[in-house]
Amino acid sequence: MLYSFLVEQYKNFGGCRNEEDFVITKTGARLLGKPLPKTVEDVEAERNG
């Protein structure tokens, strides 16, 4: 069932998805790639260049 009033309510909602990839082994974990910003301030600084 689709609640169209909810679609209208949230269709202009913005956001970003911040994902990192890790390799997990028996002895620990390692981040693949560079660390991504975690705080709101760091994310906004990254987005604003």
PyMOL commands that place a pseudoatom at each C-alpha (Angstrom):
pseudoatom trace, name=CA, resn=MET, resi=1, chain=A, elem=C, hetatm=0, pos=[0.000, 0.000, 0.000]
pseudoatom trace, name=CA, resn=LEU, resi=2, chain=A, elem=C, hetatm=0, pos=[1.323, 3.446, -0.907]
pseudoatom trace, name=CA, resn=TYR, resi=3, chain=A, elem=C, hetatm=0, pos=[0.493, 6.371, 1.350]
pseudoatom trace, name=CA, resn=SER, resi=4, chain=A, elem=C, hetatm=0, pos=[0.716, 9.248, -1.113]
pseudoatom trace, name=CA, resn=PHE, resi=5, chain=A, elem=C, hetatm=0, pos=[0.343, 11.869, 1.620]
pseudoatom trace, name=CA, resn=LEU, resi=6, chain=A, elem=C, hetatm=0, pos=[3.606, 10.596, 3.132]
pseudoatom trace, name=CA, resn=VAL, resi=7, chain=A, elem=C, hetatm=0, pos=[5.340, 10.749, -0.246]
pseudoatom trace, name=CA, resn=GLU, resi=8, chain=A, elem=C, hetatm=0, pos=[4.296, 14.388, -0.543]
pseudoatom trace, name=CA, resn=GLN, resi=9, chain=A, elem=C, hetatm=0, pos=[5.398, 15.092, 3.029]
pseudoatom trace, name=CA, resn=TYR, resi=10, chain=A, elem=C, hetatm=0, pos=[8.900, 13.673, 2.598]
pseudoatom trace, name=CA, resn=LYS, resi=11, chain=A, elem=C, hetatm=0, pos=[9.703, 14.053, -1.120]
pseudoatom trace, name=CA, resn=ASN, resi=12, chain=A, elem=C, hetatm=0, pos=[11.863, 17.146, -0.582]
pseudoatom trace, name=CA, resn=PHE, resi=13, chain=A, elem=C, hetatm=0, pos=[13.772, 15.617, 2.303]
pseudoatom trace, name=CA, resn=GLY, resi=14, chain=A, elem=C, hetatm=0, pos=[17.496, 15.663, 1.607]
pseudoatom trace, name=CA, resn=GLY, resi=15, chain=A, elem=C, hetatm=0, pos=[20.299, 13.658, 3.049]
pseudoatom trace, name=CA, resn=CYS, resi=16, chain=A, elem=C, hetatm=0, pos=[23.457, 11.785, 2.300]
pseudoatom trace, name=CA, resn=ARG, resi=17, chain=A, elem=C, hetatm=0, pos=[24.639, 8.273, 2.866]
pseudoatom trace, name=CA, resn=ASN, resi=18, chain=A, elem=C, hetatm=0, pos=[28.111, 7.768, 4.257]
pseudoatom trace, name=CA, resn=GLU, resi=19, chain=A, elem=C, hetatm=0, pos=[29.437, 4.218, 3.924]
pseudoatom trace, name=CA, resn=GLU, resi=20, chain=A, elem=C, hetatm=0, pos=[32.833, 2.679, 4.456]
pseudoatom trace, name=CA, resn=ASP, resi=21, chain=A, elem=C, hetatm=0, pos=[34.046, -0.801, 3.550]
pseudoatom trace, name=CA, resn=PHE, resi=22, chain=A, elem=C, hetatm=0, pos=[36.068, -2.991, 5.881]
pseudoatom trace, name=CA, resn=VAL, resi=23, chain=A, elem=C, hetatm=0, pos=[37.756, -6.341, 5.504]
pseudoatom trace, name=CA, resn=ILE, resi=24, chain=A, elem=C, hetatm=0, pos=[37.177, -8.507, 8.563]
pseudoatom trace, name=CA, resn=THR, resi=25, chain=A, elem=C, hetatm=0, pos=[39.621, -11.282, 9.465]
pseudoatom trace, name=CA, resn=LYS, resi=26, chain=A, elem=C, hetatm=0, pos=[40.234, -13.548, 12.447]
pseudoatom trace, name=CA, resn=THR, resi=27, chain=A, elem=C, hetatm=0, pos=[42.837, -11.092, 13.740]
pseudoatom trace, name=CA, resn=GLY, resi=28, chain=A, elem=C, hetatm=0, pos=[40.956, -7.810, 13.260]
pseudoatom trace, name=CA, resn=ALA, resi=29, chain=A, elem=C, hetatm=0, pos=[39.528, -5.397, 10.718]
pseudoatom trace, name=CA, resn=ARG, resi=30, chain=A, elem=C, hetatm=0, pos=[41.005, -2.993, 8.167]
pseudoatom trace, name=CA, resn=LEU, resi=31, chain=A, elem=C, hetatm=0, pos=[39.354, -0.030, 6.460]
pseudoatom trace, name=CA, resn=LEU, resi=32, chain=A, elem=C, hetatm=0, pos=[39.424, -0.250, 2.679]
pseudoatom trace, name=CA, resn=GLY, resi=33, chain=A, elem=C, hetatm=0, pos=[40.006, 3.219, 1.263]
pseudoatom trace, name=CA, resn=LYS, resi=34, chain=A, elem=C, hetatm=0, pos=[40.353, 6.548, 3.005]
pseudoatom trace, name=CA, resn=PRO, resi=35, chain=A, elem=C, hetatm=0, pos=[38.365, 7.369, 6.144]
pseudoatom trace, name=CA, resn=LEU, resi=36, chain=A, elem=C, hetatm=0, pos=[35.200, 9.376, 5.467]
pseudoatom trace, name=CA, resn=PRO, resi=37, chain=A, elem=C, hetatm=0, pos=[34.067, 12.379, 7.499]
pseudoatom trace, name=CA, resn=LYS, resi=38, chain=A, elem=C, hetatm=0, pos=[31.975, 11.442, 10.537]
pseudoatom trace, name=CA, resn=THR, resi=39, chain=A, elem=C, hetatm=0, pos=[30.695, 14.665, 12.111]
pseudoatom trace, name=CA, resn=VAL, resi=40, chain=A, elem=C, hetatm=0, pos=[28.093, 16.979, 10.605]
pseudoatom trace, name=CA, resn=GLU, resi=41, chain=A, elem=C, hetatm=0, pos=[30.703, 19.726, 10.385]
pseudoatom trace, name=CA, resn=ASP, resi=42, chain=A, elem=C, hetatm=0, pos=[33.210, 17.490, 8.592]
pseudoatom trace, name=CA, resn=VAL, resi=43, chain=A, elem=C, hetatm=0, pos=[30.567, 16.206, 6.136]
pseudoatom trace, name=CA, resn=GLU, resi=44, chain=A, elem=C, hetatm=0, pos=[29.449, 19.745, 5.315]
pseudoatom trace, name=CA, resn=ALA, resi=45, chain=A, elem=C, hetatm=0, pos=[33.053, 20.871, 4.840]
pseudoatom trace, name=CA, resn=GLU, resi=46, chain=A, elem=C, hetatm=0, pos=[33.653, 17.948, 2.473]
pseudoatom trace, name=CA, resn=ARG, resi=47, chain=A, elem=C, hetatm=0, pos=[30.502, 18.713, 0.477]
pseudoatom trace, name=CA, resn=ASN, resi=48, chain=A, elem=C, hetatm=0, pos=[31.343, 22.444, 0.224]
pseudoatom trace, name=CA, resn=GLY, resi=49, chain=A, elem=C, hetatm=0, pos=[34.835, 21.682, -1.055]
for i in range(1, 49): cmd.bond("trace and resi %d" % i, "trace and resi %d" % (i + 1))
show_as sticks, trace
zoom trace
